[in-house]
Amino acid sequence: NSSYKGKPGAYFIEYARQWLQSRFHGRTYRGGLRVRGTLDSQWQRIAEHAIQNHLSLEPGTPVGSLVAVDVHTGEVRAMVGGPGFTKSQVNLATGGGGTGRQAGSAFKPFTLAAAIEQDISLHSTFAGPAEVDMTDECGEEWKPHNYGDSSYGTMDLISATVSSVNTIFAQLVAEAGPENVADVAHRMGIRSPLEDNSGFVPCSITLGTKEVTPLEMAQAYATFASGGIRRVAVPAHVVRGSEGEVLWPENRKPDKPPAGKQVIEPNTAWQAVAAMEGVLTSGTAAGNFPGFPTFGKTGTTDDLADVWFCGASSEVATCVWIGHPDGRVGMPGFIGGSHAAPIWREFMVAIHENLDPQPFPDPEFSGSLIQGTVAPPPPPSPVPTEEPTEEPTGEPTKEPSPKPTETDIPTPDPTGTGGGGGGGGGGG
């Protein structure tokens, strides 16, 4: 370890070493392997600077992790795993440290994809009260609420994604099936367990109460950006033996991109992407749009211990996580849209100077229109002498309308699997 401790990209080197060891075992140390890694040194410097520009480096303050994955190949181009390898050898990007990191609302897009697969239209409208009681629908006590207890009017699932309305996603996960959300997430690249020991998946999965890593979240968002094609995240472009023979990748030439596996239908991915595009232009990460076609989703857990922004262009998927390395420590005032998203934006703007990001295809919105379990508020009684009122806009019913920054915090995970024995996930 000491040989690369102070080098840029040390966390990536450690990740690559473990990846090689899992494939080539003792041969990794006996010598003879020639590895061409995937790290882009310029991107790595940009990633490290972006985090340093937005977070304090003082001991005891929150740290950041960033992972960037090439959408077309799955190759990991940048990886920041913590405050610096000399300070901490725990690679938070790959799930080091053992505490796991709840994704909060950054997990909601998997619920969208599961709903589309269950023939639910994203134009379906739901009421978004401050709190909902989903105990009957979910088979266990669960009463999630919105960030700041904001009450929302009736809105479709696209608007609910843009404003990250917990109480609407709570109704949606009951309709789509929490086990289907877990299935979609696993297919798209989430390897961390999302089920308990008996195979049960709680409804709270939709609010990100299960623990995941920045690396697998970046890979899953790359799956959205590629139209539903999962390409496994890897740290090596080619591995050769001592004679120059190609040991990895098997069954394809190193310079031919991996075909990947179509794990969700292209139109399913493009519908979810369309819903997430508004997050950056008018939603919980408004002000962080980088100026070229991108989508993403904020995440903030209810105990403010994990904040996220994950998003992608047609070229690169990048996930940013902020938290304390030594477990679930609240960070008052920290939210995904105003803390993780600016780091993501700075990184993405800089690396795309030499890339050509393309607009995402317009989806064909499919599925049946449904209504959630919560009855919408009754319309006001008409007053015959007055002009008709305007159509409801789906704005929050509170006056004045809250700015759509972080619009959600859930209740604790009833399974007790949340960090610290039951912290919930959620957050705009």
C-alpha positions as CSV (number, residue, x, y, z in Angstrom):
1,N,0.0,0.0,0.0
2,S,2.8,2.4,0.9
3,S,4.1,2.6,-2.7
4,Y,1.0,4.6,-3.9
5,K,-0.2,6.2,-0.7
6,G,0.5,9.8,-1.6
7,K,-0.3,9.5,-5.3
8,P,-3.3,11.0,-7.0
9,G,-5.8,8.2,-7.7
10,A,-4.6,6.1,-4.8
11,Y,-8.1,5.0,-4.0
12,F,-8.5,3.9,-7.6
13,I,-5.3,2.0,-7.5
14,E,-6.5,0.2,-4.3
15,Y,-9.8,-0.6,-6.0
16,A,-8.0,-1.9,-9.1
17,R,-5.7,-4.0,-6.9
18,Q,-8.7,-5.6,-5.2
19,W,-10.5,-6.1,-8.6
20,L,-7.4,-7.9,-10.0
21,Q,-7.0,-10.0,-6.9
22,S,-10.6,-11.2,-7.2
23,R,-9.9,-12.4,-10.8
24,F,-6.2,-13.4,-10.8
25,H,-5.7,-14.2,-7.1
26,G,-2.1,-14.8,-6.1
27,R,-0.9,-14.0,-9.6
28,T,-1.6,-10.3,-8.9
29,Y,1.4,-10.3,-6.5
30,R,3.8,-12.7,-8.2
31,G,4.3,-10.3,-11.0
32,G,3.9,-10.7,-14.7
33,L,0.5,-9.0,-15.0
34,R,0.6,-5.9,-17.2
35,V,-2.5,-3.8,-16.6
36,R,-3.7,-0.8,-18.6
37,G,-6.0,1.0,-16.2
38,T,-9.0,3.2,-17.0
39,L,-8.3,6.2,-14.8
40,D,-8.0,9.5,-16.6
41,S,-5.4,11.5,-14.7
42,Q,-6.9,14.9,-15.8
43,W,-10.4,13.9,-14.7
44,Q,-9.0,12.6,-11.4
45,R,-7.4,16.0,-10.7
46,I,-10.6,17.8,-11.6
47,A,-12.6,15.5,-9.3
48,E,-10.3,16.0,-6.4
49,H,-10.3,19.8,-6.9
50,A,-14.1,19.9,-7.2
51,I,-14.5,18.3,-3.8
52,Q,-11.8,20.5,-2.2
53,N,-13.5,23.6,-3.6
54,H,-16.8,22.8,-1.9
55,L,-15.8,21.0,1.3
56,S,-13.6,21.9,4.2
57,L,-10.5,19.7,4.7
58,E,-10.5,20.2,8.5
59,P,-10.5,17.0,10.6
60,G,-14.0,16.0,11.7
61,T,-15.8,17.7,8.9
62,P,-17.8,15.9,6.2
63,V,-15.8,14.3,3.3
64,G,-16.8,13.7,-0.3
65,S,-16.6,10.7,-2.7
66,L,-17.0,10.9,-6.5
67,V,-17.1,8.2,-9.1
68,A,-17.3,8.8,-12.8
69,V,-18.1,5.9,-15.3
70,D,-17.9,5.9,-19.1
71,V,-21.4,5.3,-20.3
72,H,-20.2,3.4,-23.4
73,T,-17.7,1.1,-21.7
74,G,-18.3,1.0,-18.0
75,E,-14.7,2.0,-17.4
76,V,-14.1,4.0,-14.3
77,R,-12.4,7.3,-15.2
78,A,-12.2,9.0,-11.9
79,M,-12.6,7.9,-8.2
80,V,-12.3,9.9,-5.1
81,G,-12.7,7.6,-2.1
82,G,-12.3,10.0,0.8
83,P,-10.2,12.8,2.2
84,G,-6.9,11.4,0.8
85,F,-5.3,8.0,1.0
86,T,-2.6,9.2,3.4
87,K,-5.4,10.3,5.8
88,S,-7.7,7.3,5.4
89,Q,-7.3,4.1,3.5
90,V,-11.0,3.4,3.7
91,N,-12.4,3.7,0.2
92,L,-15.8,5.2,0.6
93,A,-16.4,5.0,-3.2
94,T,-16.5,1.2,-3.1
95,G,-18.3,0.7,0.3
96,G,-15.2,0.6,2.5
97,G,-15.7,1.2,6.2
98,G,-18.6,-1.3,6.5
99,T,-21.3,1.2,7.5
100,G,-22.9,1.5,4.1
101,R,-24.4,4.7,2.7
102,Q,-28.1,5.2,2.3
103,A,-29.0,6.6,-1.1
104,G,-32.0,8.7,0.0
105,S,-34.0,10.0,-2.9
106,A,-31.2,9.2,-5.4
107,F,-32.9,5.7,-5.3
108,K,-36.3,6.9,-6.5
109,P,-35.5,6.5,-10.3
110,F,-35.5,2.7,-9.8
111,T,-39.1,3.0,-8.6
112,L,-39.9,5.0,-11.7
113,A,-38.4,2.2,-13.9
114,A,-40.3,-0.5,-11.9
115,A,-43.5,1.4,-12.3
116,I,-43.1,1.7,-16.0
117,E,-42.4,-2.0,-16.2
118,Q,-45.7,-2.6,-14.3
119,D,-47.6,-0.6,-16.9
120,I,-48.0,2.6,-14.8
121,S,-47.9,5.8,-16.8
122,L,-45.6,8.6,-15.6
123,H,-48.5,10.9,-16.4
124,S,-50.5,9.3,-13.6
125,T,-51.5,11.8,-10.9
126,F,-51.1,11.5,-7.2
127,A,-52.0,13.7,-4.2
128,G,-48.9,14.7,-2.2
129,P,-49.9,15.4,1.4
130,A,-47.3,16.2,4.0
131,E,-47.6,12.7,5.4
132,V,-49.1,9.4,4.3
133,D,-50.0,6.3,6.3
134,M,-49.0,3.3,4.1
135,T,-49.3,0.7,6.9
136,D,-52.1,-1.2,5.2
137,E,-50.6,-1.2,1.7
138,C,-47.1,-2.1,2.9
139,G,-47.9,-4.8,5.5
140,E,-45.9,-3.0,8.3
141,E,-46.1,0.4,10.0
142,W,-44.8,3.1,7.7
143,K,-45.8,6.8,7.7
144,P,-43.4,8.7,5.5
145,H,-43.5,12.4,5.2
146,N,-42.1,15.1,2.9
147,Y,-39.0,17.2,3.5
148,G,-40.0,20.1,5.8
149,D,-43.5,18.5,6.0
150,S,-44.4,20.4,2.9
151,S,-47.8,19.6,1.5
152,Y,-48.1,19.2,-2.3
153,G,-51.2,19.3,-4.5
154,T,-52.0,16.7,-7.1
155,M,-49.2,16.2,-9.6
156,D,-48.0,13.6,-12.1
157,L,-45.0,11.4,-11.5
158,I,-42.7,13.5,-13.6
159,S,-43.4,16.6,-11.4
160,A,-43.1,14.4,-8.3
161,T,-39.6,13.4,-9.4
162,V,-38.6,16.9,-10.1
163,S,-39.7,18.1,-6.7
164,S,-38.8,14.8,-5.0
165,V,-42.1,14.3,-3.2
166,N,-41.8,11.4,-0.7
167,T,-45.5,10.9,-0.1
168,I,-46.1,10.3,-3.8
169,F,-43.3,7.9,-4.1
170,A,-44.6,6.0,-1.1
171,Q,-47.9,5.5,-2.9
172,L,-46.1,4.5,-6.1
173,V,-43.8,1.9,-4.5
174,A,-47.0,0.2,-3.1
175,E,-48.4,0.1,-6.6
176,A,-45.3,-1.0,-8.4
177,G,-44.2,-3.5,-5.7
178,P,-41.0,-2.9,-3.6
179,E,-39.6,-6.3,-4.7
180,N,-39.9,-5.1,-8.3
181,V,-37.9,-1.9,-7.4
182,A,-35.2,-4.1,-5.9
183,D,-35.2,-6.3,-9.0
184,V,-34.8,-3.3,-11.3
185,A,-32.0,-1.8,-9.1
186,H,-30.1,-5.1,-9.1
187,R,-30.4,-5.5,-12.9
188,M,-29.1,-2.0,-13.4
189,G,-26.0,-2.5,-11.3
190,I,-26.7,-2.3,-7.6
191,R,-25.0,-5.3,-6.0
192,S,-25.5,-4.4,-2.4
193,P,-28.3,-6.5,-0.7
194,L,-31.7,-4.8,-0.9
195,E,-33.6,-7.6,0.7
196,D,-33.5,-8.7,4.4
197,N,-32.4,-12.2,5.3
198,S,-35.9,-13.6,4.6
199,G,-36.1,-12.0,1.1
200,F,-38.5,-9.2,2.3
201,V,-38.1,-5.8,0.7
202,P,-39.7,-2.9,2.6
203,C,-41.7,-0.2,0.9
204,S,-39.1,2.3,2.3
205,I,-36.7,1.1,-0.4
206,T,-38.1,3.8,-2.6
207,L,-36.8,6.5,-0.3
208,G,-33.3,4.9,-0.3
209,T,-33.1,3.3,3.1
210,K,-30.9,0.5,1.8
211,E,-27.2,0.9,1.8
212,V,-25.3,1.3,-1.5
213,T,-22.0,2.6,-2.8
214,P,-21.1,5.5,-5.0
215,L,-19.5,3.1,-7.5
216,E,-22.6,0.9,-8.0
217,M,-24.9,4.0,-8.1
218,A,-22.7,5.5,-10.8
219,Q,-22.9,2.3,-12.8
220,A,-26.7,2.1,-12.4
221,Y,-27.1,5.7,-13.6
222,A,-24.9,4.9,-16.6
223,T,-27.4,2.1,-17.3
224,F,-30.1,4.8,-17.6
225,A,-27.9,7.0,-19.8
226,S,-27.2,4.1,-22.2
227,G,-30.9,3.3,-22.7
228,G,-31.0,0.4,-20.3
229,I,-27.8,-1.3,-21.3
230,R,-25.7,-2.3,-18.2
231,R,-22.0,-2.4,-18.6
232,V,-20.2,-3.6,-15.5
233,A,-18.0,-0.9,-14.0
234,V,-14.3,-1.9,-14.3
235,P,-10.9,-0.4,-13.5
236,A,-8.9,-2.1,-16.3
237,H,-8.9,-1.6,-20.1
238,V,-6.8,-4.7,-20.7
239,V,-4.8,-7.1,-18.6
240,R,-1.9,-9.0,-20.2
241,G,0.3,-11.8,-19.1
242,S,4.1,-11.8,-19.0
243,E,4.2,-12.9,-22.7
244,G,1.9,-10.1,-23.8
245,E,-1.1,-12.4,-24.1
246,V,-4.5,-10.9,-23.3
247,L,-5.9,-12.4,-20.1
248,W,-8.8,-9.9,-19.8
249,P,-11.2,-9.1,-21.3
250,E,-12.1,-12.6,-22.4
251,N,-14.0,-13.1,-25.6
252,R,-13.6,-9.7,-27.1
253,K,-10.8,-7.4,-28.3
254,P,-9.7,-4.9,-25.7
255,D,-10.5,-1.9,-28.0
256,K,-14.0,-3.1,-28.9
257,P,-16.4,-1.7,-26.3
258,P,-18.3,-4.3,-24.3
259,A,-21.7,-5.1,-25.7
260,G,-23.3,-4.9,-22.3
261,K,-26.6,-6.4,-21.4
262,Q,-30.0,-4.9,-22.1
263,V,-31.5,-5.0,-18.6
264,I,-34.5,-2.6,-19.0
265,E,-36.2,-1.6,-22.2
266,P,-34.8,1.5,-23.9
267,N,-38.1,3.3,-23.7
268,T,-38.3,2.5,-20.0
269,A,-34.9,4.2,-19.5
270,W,-35.7,7.2,-21.7
271,Q,-39.0,7.8,-19.8
272,A,-37.1,7.8,-16.4
273,V,-34.4,10.0,-17.9
274,A,-37.0,12.5,-19.2
275,A,-38.5,12.7,-15.6
276,M,-35.0,13.3,-14.2
277,E,-34.0,16.0,-16.7
278,G,-36.2,18.6,-14.9
279,V,-34.4,18.0,-11.6
280,L,-31.5,20.1,-12.9
281,T,-33.5,22.7,-14.7
282,S,-36.3,23.5,-12.3
283,G,-36.3,20.9,-9.4
284,T,-34.3,20.0,-6.3
285,A,-30.9,20.7,-8.1
286,A,-32.0,23.8,-10.0
287,G,-29.1,26.1,-10.7
288,N,-26.7,23.1,-11.3
289,F,-27.6,22.5,-15.0
290,P,-24.3,22.2,-16.7
291,G,-25.4,23.6,-20.1
292,F,-25.6,20.4,-22.1
293,P,-28.1,17.5,-22.0
294,T,-28.0,15.8,-18.6
295,F,-30.3,14.2,-16.0
296,G,-29.9,13.4,-12.4
297,K,-31.4,13.0,-8.9
298,T,-30.6,14.5,-5.5
299,G,-30.6,12.5,-2.3
300,T,-30.7,13.5,1.4
301,T,-31.3,11.0,4.2
302,D,-33.7,11.9,7.0
303,D,-30.9,12.1,9.6
304,L,-28.9,14.3,7.2
305,A,-26.0,11.8,7.4
306,D,-25.8,11.1,3.6
307,V,-26.3,13.6,0.8
308,W,-26.0,12.7,-2.9
309,F,-26.2,13.8,-6.4
310,C,-26.1,11.2,-9.2
311,G,-26.5,12.1,-12.8
312,A,-25.3,11.6,-16.3
313,S,-24.8,12.9,-19.8
314,S,-24.8,10.6,-22.9
315,E,-21.1,10.1,-22.3
316,V,-20.4,10.0,-18.5
317,A,-22.3,9.0,-15.4
318,T,-21.1,10.6,-12.1
319,C,-22.1,10.1,-8.5
320,V,-21.2,12.4,-5.6
321,W,-21.7,11.4,-2.0
322,I,-21.0,13.5,1.1
323,G,-21.0,12.3,4.7
324,H,-18.8,11.3,7.6
325,P,-16.5,8.3,7.0
326,D,-17.0,6.9,10.5
327,G,-20.7,6.2,10.2
328,R,-24.0,8.0,10.4
329,V,-23.3,11.5,11.7
330,G,-25.8,14.2,10.9
331,M,-24.7,17.2,8.9
332,P,-27.3,20.0,9.8
333,G,-28.0,22.2,6.8
334,F,-26.5,19.7,4.2
335,I,-28.8,18.7,1.4
336,G,-28.1,17.0,-2.0
337,G,-29.2,19.9,-4.2
338,S,-27.0,22.5,-2.6
339,H,-24.0,20.5,-1.5
340,A,-23.4,17.4,-3.7
341,A,-24.9,18.8,-6.9
342,P,-22.5,21.8,-7.2
343,I,-19.5,19.3,-7.0
344,W,-21.1,17.2,-9.7
345,R,-21.7,20.2,-11.9
346,E,-18.1,21.6,-11.5
347,F,-16.7,18.2,-12.5
348,M,-19.1,17.5,-15.4
349,V,-18.6,21.0,-16.9
350,A,-14.8,20.6,-16.9
351,I,-14.6,17.1,-18.3
352,H,-17.2,17.8,-21.1
353,E,-15.0,20.5,-22.7
354,N,-13.6,17.7,-24.9
355,L,-16.7,15.5,-25.2
356,D,-19.7,15.8,-27.4
357,P,-22.8,15.0,-25.2
358,Q,-25.9,14.2,-27.2
359,P,-29.5,14.9,-26.3
360,F,-31.4,11.9,-25.0
361,P,-34.1,10.4,-27.2
362,D,-37.6,11.6,-26.6
363,P,-39.5,8.7,-25.0
364,E,-42.9,7.4,-25.9
365,F,-44.8,7.6,-22.7
366,S,-46.5,4.3,-22.1
367,G,-48.7,2.6,-19.5
368,S,-52.0,3.1,-17.8
369,L,-53.1,6.2,-15.9
370,I,-53.6,5.3,-12.2
371,Q,-54.3,7.3,-9.0
372,G,-52.6,6.8,-5.7
373,T,-54.0,5.5,-2.5
374,V,-54.5,9.0,-1.0
375,A,-57.7,10.7,-2.2
376,P,-57.0,14.1,-3.7
377,P,-58.5,17.1,-1.9
378,P,-62.0,17.9,-3.0
379,P,-62.3,20.8,-5.5
380,P,-63.5,24.1,-4.1
381,S,-67.3,24.7,-4.5
382,P,-67.9,26.7,-7.7
383,V,-69.1,30.2,-7.2
384,P,-71.6,30.9,-10.1
385,T,-70.9,34.6,-10.4
386,E,-67.2,34.3,-10.8
387,E,-65.0,33.5,-13.8
388,P,-63.7,29.9,-13.8
389,T,-60.4,29.6,-11.8
390,E,-57.2,28.5,-13.5
391,E,-56.3,24.9,-13.8
392,P,-54.3,23.7,-10.8
393,T,-50.6,23.9,-11.4
394,G,-49.5,21.1,-9.1
395,E,-47.6,23.6,-7.0
396,P,-47.4,23.0,-3.2
397,T,-50.5,24.0,-1.4
398,K,-48.6,25.9,1.3
399,E,-48.3,29.7,0.8
400,P,-46.0,31.0,-0.2
401,S,-44.9,28.1,-2.4
402,P,-41.7,26.6,-1.1
403,K,-38.8,26.8,-3.5
404,P,-38.3,23.2,-4.8
405,T,-35.0,22.6,-3.2
406,E,-34.8,19.5,-1.0
407,T,-38.4,18.4,-0.8
408,D,-38.2,15.3,1.3
409,I,-37.1,13.4,4.3
410,P,-38.6,10.1,5.1
411,T,-39.4,8.3,8.3
412,P,-37.0,5.8,9.7
413,D,-36.6,2.4,8.0
414,P,-39.0,0.1,9.9
415,T,-36.8,-2.9,9.2
416,G,-34.0,-1.5,11.3
417,T,-31.6,-2.0,8.4
418,G,-30.9,1.6,8.0
419,G,-27.6,3.0,9.1
420,G,-27.2,3.3,12.8
421,G,-30.0,0.8,13.5
422,G,-32.9,2.5,11.6
423,G,-32.2,5.8,10.0
424,G,-34.4,6.3,7.0
425,G,-33.5,7.4,3.6
426,G,-35.1,10.0,1.4
427,G,-34.4,13.6,0.7
428,G,-34.6,15.6,-2.3
